[in-house]
Amino acid sequence: MSQHAENATVEGVPAPRKTQSATAPPGTGTAAARRRTSLLVTFLLGALAAVPPLSMDMYLPALPEVAHTLGSDSATVQLTLTACLVGMAVGQVVVGPMSDKWGRRRPLLTGLVTYVLAAAICACAPSAELLIGFRLVQGLAGAAGIVIARAMVRDLYDGLAMARFFSTLLLISSLAPIIAPVIGAQVLHVTDWRGIFVVLTVVGIALTLLVWRRLPESLPPEKRQSGGVRSALWVMRGLFADRVFTGYMLTNGFAYGALFSYIAASPFVIQEVYGASPQTFSLLFGLNSLGLMAVGQINGRLLVGRVKLDKALGWGLAILLAGAGYLLLVTTGVLGRMGTLPLAIGLFVMISSLGLILPNTNALALMRTPHAAGSAAALVGTSCFIMGAIASSLVGVVADSAVPMAIVQLTSAVTAAASFVLVCRPWRGDEATATETGTGTDD
């Protein structure tokens, strides 16, 4: 680990306990160089990060059928989505500290097995209430994949290499929102909504087997945290006490607020308010996801190592602000009556900017926490879902209007930028590793 990363250890976070063994046991990650070059490890970490959109987006086309089959109203069925989202937010806070104490594999495999069982029960659920309950369990279990994927990246990489890898992770996980609704729609052509949960069960089983057989432990015993619940809470207190880490966490969370408000409101806005067809909406949704992926790869392949991470993040926030501000002008009619194309351009600019924001905020936040990567990843991930849930609930305040979506997006963008400038204070040079000199471990 670089000296810069060591200096960034958060005050209040206890150092890892030491062991007498000079070498880690088999499977604890002694062959770091080999793991860094493994395409399978890259794929598995990306697949773990893709669990949330698969669990959420694949299910969306089936919501009306679920309500009809279970004899429930649409509001109750919507709670199945809310329950999964809440589970993913809460589960990360639980799993993150567990992975710092017991290593990454044990909590991850436990979460994946629980996810498979919950998905299988959802496929057989006879009532909406039971479906809601086990969607909550599915979200809690699926959180293990999200937080541990981030923590393992921190274990395996440092400095510039970590920032590059987060861009690669974004590329893989961004494919899920594109293909998940398509897969869900195709499943509904051959079976009912229960078949979607059967597919999720099969995916969970395959991922569990691959993780069990091919994903090595990345946190050796000598780097694990000791102590119980009190120790975990003390670690999180120490993380919150680090101003710069908290700033990056807030920046990332509010940026996700802009993203979730888009996901929640864009189907209604594009199709109902602007009169576009479902096919047009699907095309625009896919193009925006491709824009996010493309900018993420530009960040990882062209900017990281040439431009300070804070500077690239600042560019992303400036573009996010410009796109969100333009969308507010379009939706309020300040620029005159405008059609779908100007709206689509604004959304594309705004969503694409997240390719500069999300990987860099994750990398910069986790660079601050070499001894508590699991807890730090949990807080970063939980903040995303909390901000996303709040933003999603606000976009439908006024019916038959795109203005609430634009207001929430601009508010999220302004708050994300303010968190970066006022809390992180990038001009003070508090970036967690010396990206200009390339001291981080590279590929």
SVG drawing of the C-alpha trace seen along z (x, -y; Angstrom):
<svg xmlns="http://www.w3.org/2000/svg" viewBox="-58 -32 64 56">
<polyline fill="none" stroke="black" stroke-width="0.4" points="0.0,0.0 1.3,-3.4 2.5,-5.8 -0.2,-8.3 -2.9,-5.8 -1.5,-5.0 -1.5,-8.6 -5.2,-8.9 -6.3,-6.5 -9.3,-7.9 -9.0,-9.2 -11.0,-7.0 -10.8,-3.9 -8.8,-1.3 -5.8,0.3 -6.2,3.9 -5.2,6.5 -1.9,8.3 -1.3,12.0 1.8,14.1 1.7,15.6 3.9,14.0 2.0,15.5 -1.7,15.6 -3.4,19.0 -4.4,20.4 -7.3,18.4 -6.6,15.2 -5.2,13.2 -1.5,13.6 -1.3,13.6 -2.5,10.0 -0.9,9.5 -2.6,12.6 -6.0,11.5 -5.6,8.0 -5.2,9.4 -8.1,12.0 -10.9,11.2 -13.2,13.6 -12.6,11.6 -13.5,8.4 -16.6,10.0 -17.7,11.4 -17.3,8.0 -19.2,6.3 -21.9,8.9 -22.2,8.4 -22.6,4.7 -25.3,5.4 -27.5,7.3 -29.6,4.2 -30.7,3.2 -31.3,6.8 -33.5,7.2 -35.4,4.0 -35.6,3.4 -36.3,6.9 -39.4,6.9 -40.8,3.5 -42.7,4.8 -44.5,7.3 -46.0,4.9 -49.5,4.7 -49.7,8.5 -48.6,9.0 -51.4,6.7 -54.0,8.6 -52.7,12.1 -52.5,11.4 -55.8,9.3 -54.0,6.3 -53.9,2.6 -51.0,0.9 -50.0,-1.1 -49.5,2.1 -47.6,3.8 -45.3,0.7 -44.3,1.6 -42.5,4.6 -40.1,2.3 -39.8,0.0 -39.1,3.0 -36.3,4.2 -34.8,0.7 -35.0,0.3 -33.5,3.8 -30.5,2.9 -29.9,-0.3 -30.1,1.2 -28.3,4.4 -25.1,2.6 -24.7,1.0 -24.9,4.5 -22.8,6.4 -20.0,3.9 -18.6,4.1 -19.2,7.9 -16.9,8.2 -14.2,6.1 -14.3,8.5 -14.7,11.9 -13.3,11.3 -15.2,10.8 -16.1,14.4 -18.2,15.6 -20.7,12.7 -20.8,12.6 -21.7,16.3 -24.2,16.1 -25.9,13.1 -25.9,14.9 -27.5,18.1 -30.1,16.0 -30.8,14.0 -31.4,17.3 -33.8,18.6 -35.7,15.3 -36.0,15.1 -37.4,18.7 -40.0,17.9 -41.0,14.8 -41.6,16.9 -44.2,18.9 -45.6,16.1 -49.4,16.5 -50.1,13.0 -48.8,9.4 -47.9,9.2 -45.6,12.3 -44.1,11.0 -43.3,7.6 -41.7,9.4 -39.4,11.5 -38.6,8.7 -37.3,7.0 -35.2,10.1 -34.0,10.2 -32.8,6.6 -31.1,7.2 -29.3,10.2 -28.5,8.5 -26.8,5.7 -23.9,8.1 -22.9,8.1 -23.0,4.3 -20.9,3.4 -18.5,6.3 -17.8,5.7 -16.7,2.1 -14.7,3.3 -12.8,6.0 -11.8,3.4 -10.3,1.4 -8.5,4.6 -7.1,5.4 -6.3,1.9 -4.9,-1.4 -4.4,-4.8 -4.9,-5.2 -5.5,-1.5 -8.5,-1.6 -10.0,-4.6 -9.6,-2.8 -11.2,0.3 -14.2,-1.5 -14.7,-2.8 -14.6,0.8 -17.0,1.8 -19.3,-1.0 -19.2,0.3 -20.2,3.8 -22.9,2.8 -24.4,0.2 -25.3,3.0 -27.8,4.3 -30.3,1.4 -30.2,1.8 -30.8,5.5 -32.9,6.1 -36.2,4.7 -35.6,6.5 -35.0,9.8 -38.1,9.2 -40.3,8.5 -39.1,11.6 -39.7,13.8 -43.3,12.4 -43.8,13.6 -43.3,17.2 -44.5,17.3 -46.0,15.1 -44.3,12.8 -43.3,15.7 -40.9,16.7 -38.9,13.5 -38.1,14.6 -37.2,18.0 -34.7,16.4 -33.3,14.3 -33.1,17.5 -31.0,19.2 -28.8,16.1 -28.3,16.1 -27.3,19.8 -24.9,19.4 -23.3,16.4 -23.0,18.2 -21.3,21.1 -18.8,18.9 -18.0,16.9 -17.6,20.1 -15.2,21.7 -13.4,18.8 -13.4,15.6 -10.6,15.7 -10.6,14.0 -9.2,10.5 -8.8,9.5 -6.2,11.6 -6.6,12.2 -3.9,9.7 -5.9,6.9 -9.3,7.7 -11.0,5.7 -11.6,7.2 -14.4,6.4 -18.2,6.6 -21.1,4.2 -19.6,1.4 -16.3,1.6 -18.3,1.5 -20.2,-1.6 -16.9,-3.2 -15.4,-2.6 -18.4,-4.2 -18.2,-7.2 -14.5,-7.6 -15.5,-7.5 -18.1,-10.3 -15.5,-12.3 -13.4,-12.4 -14.6,-15.5 -13.2,-14.6 -14.6,-11.1 -18.0,-12.5 -17.8,-15.0 -17.2,-12.4 -20.0,-10.2 -22.5,-13.1 -21.3,-14.1 -21.9,-10.5 -25.2,-10.2 -26.7,-13.4 -25.5,-12.5 -27.4,-9.2 -30.4,-11.4 -30.3,-12.9 -30.0,-9.4 -32.8,-7.8 -35.2,-10.8 -34.5,-10.1 -35.2,-6.4 -38.4,-7.0 -39.9,-9.8 -38.6,-9.4 -41.0,-6.7 -44.0,-8.9 -42.4,-12.2 -41.3,-10.9 -44.4,-8.8 -47.2,-10.6 -46.1,-14.3 -44.2,-14.4 -46.2,-11.8 -43.4,-9.5 -44.0,-5.8 -42.7,-3.0 -40.2,-2.1 -38.9,-5.7 -38.6,-5.6 -36.7,-2.3 -34.3,-3.8 -33.7,-6.9 -33.2,-4.9 -30.6,-2.7 -28.8,-5.7 -28.5,-7.4 -27.1,-4.2 -24.6,-3.9 -23.6,-7.5 -22.9,-6.8 -20.8,-3.8 -18.9,-5.6 -17.9,-8.5 -17.0,-6.1 -14.6,-4.4 -13.2,-7.8 -12.6,-8.5 -10.8,-5.2 -8.8,-4.9 -7.9,-8.5 -8.3,-10.8 -7.1,-8.7 -3.3,-9.1 -3.3,-12.3 -5.8,-14.4 -6.3,-14.6 -9.3,-12.7 -10.7,-15.7 -10.4,-17.7 -12.2,-15.1 -14.9,-14.9 -15.3,-18.7 -15.7,-18.5 -18.4,-15.9 -20.3,-18.0 -20.1,-21.0 -21.6,-19.0 -24.3,-17.6 -25.2,-21.1 -25.4,-22.4 -27.6,-19.4 -29.9,-19.8 -30.2,-23.5 -30.9,-23.2 -33.6,-20.6 -35.4,-23.0 -35.4,-25.6 -36.9,-23.1 -39.5,-21.7 -40.7,-25.1 -41.1,-26.5 -38.6,-29.3 -37.0,-28.5 -40.4,-28.2 -42.5,-25.2 -40.1,-22.4 -40.5,-18.8 -38.9,-15.5 -35.6,-16.1 -34.4,-19.0 -35.5,-17.0 -33.6,-13.9 -30.5,-16.0 -30.6,-17.4 -31.1,-14.0 -28.3,-12.5 -25.9,-15.2 -26.9,-14.9 -26.8,-11.0 -23.5,-10.8 -21.8,-13.2 -22.3,-10.5 -19.6,-8.5 -17.1,-11.1 -18.7,-11.4 -19.6,-7.9 -16.3,-6.1 -14.2,-9.0 -16.3,-9.6 -16.1,-5.9 -12.4,-5.8 -11.6,-9.0 -13.8,-8.0 -12.3,-4.5 -8.8,-5.8 -9.4,-7.5 -10.2,-4.2 -7.5,-1.5 -8.4,0.2 -12.2,0.1 -13.1,0.6 -16.2,2.7 -17.7,0.1 -16.7,-2.7 -18.3,-1.0 -21.4,-0.3 -21.8,-4.0 -21.2,-5.1 -23.7,-2.6 -26.3,-3.2 -26.2,-7.0 -26.9,-6.3 -30.1,-4.3 -31.3,-6.8 -30.8,-9.8 -32.3,-7.8 -35.4,-6.8 -36.0,-10.4 -35.5,-11.8 -37.8,-9.1 -40.6,-9.9 -40.5,-13.6 -40.6,-13.5 -44.3,-12.8 -45.5,-15.6 -47.3,-17.3 -49.1,-15.1 -48.9,-15.8 -45.7,-17.7 -42.0,-17.2 -41.1,-20.2 -40.8,-18.2 -38.3,-15.8 -36.2,-18.8 -36.4,-20.5 -35.3,-17.4 -32.4,-16.8 -31.2,-20.4 -31.4,-20.4 -29.5,-17.1 -26.8,-18.5 -26.4,-21.7 -26.2,-19.8 -23.7,-17.4 -21.5,-20.2 -21.8,-22.1 -20.8,-19.0 -17.7,-18.6 -16.7,-22.3 -17.6,-23.1 -17.0,-19.8 -14.2,-18.1 -12.5,-21.5 -10.4,-20.1 -8.3,-23.2 -6.6,-22.2 -5.1,-19.1 -6.8,-16.5 -7.1,-14.0 -6.4,-10.6 -3.6,-9.6 -1.0,-11.4 -2.6,-10.8 -0.2,-13.2 2.8,-11.1 1.2,-7.8 2.1,-6.3 -1.0,-4.1 -0.7,-0.5 -1.2,-0.3 -2.2,2.5"/>
</svg>
